[in-house]
Amino acid sequence: MFCLFKKKIRISLIPAAIALICVSLDSCRPVALFEENKIIPDGKWSENNKVHFEMDVLDTVSLFNLFVNIRNTGNYKYSNLFLFVDVFQPEGKIERDTIECILADSRGKWLGSSGSGSIWDNQILFNRKARFPGVGKYVFRFTQAMREKELEGIMDVGLRIENH
């Protein structure tokens, strides 16, 4: 009876050890200093709908990774999404960049994680090791830059900023 009890303890420790390892590995993922997602009304992103995010910056020394979050449905008819990213700095300077978000592979298979059914979540790095030049309020503005006036199938657009 005593040997059987020891085996039960050993077996029950295996799931606990696996859980501890998973929690430890997940804690290595960088923590978001800022993350916000905005819903695109009716899942149709008009070129006139500019999505804004505001963030107060106090750290001008550390390096950051900037991501755009895109949630799309299977109704989106392209494999990519071009965006204009405008960054309004506290002292008035404006920087613009054009980024391409790859949402599907060459065979048409959607990338990203499947949220629910036919919805996919993508987190696309667009600026690695960024440093904010000054303290104050920064505004990030995303505008869809495709050749269509309205894109069907884009559900949400977001911004994530984390330590490098």
Secondary structure as GFF3:
##gff-version 3
##sequence-region A 1 164
A	DSSP	alpha_helix	2	26	.	.	.	ID=ss1
A	DSSP	beta_strand	32	39	.	.	.	ID=ss2
A	DSSP	three_ten_helix	41	43	.	.	.	ID=ss3
A	DSSP	beta_strand	44	46	.	.	.	ID=ss4
A	DSSP	beta_strand	51	57	.	.	.	ID=ss5
A	DSSP	beta_strand	64	73	.	.	.	ID=ss6
A	DSSP	beta_strand	80	88	.	.	.	ID=ss7
A	DSSP	beta_strand	94	102	.	.	.	ID=ss8
A	DSSP	beta_strand	113	114	.	.	.	ID=ss9
A	DSSP	beta_strand	119	130	.	.	.	ID=ss10
A	DSSP	beta_strand	136	144	.	.	.	ID=ss11
A	DSSP	beta_strand	150	152	.	.	.	ID=ss12
A	DSSP	beta_strand	154	163	.	.	.	ID=ss13
###
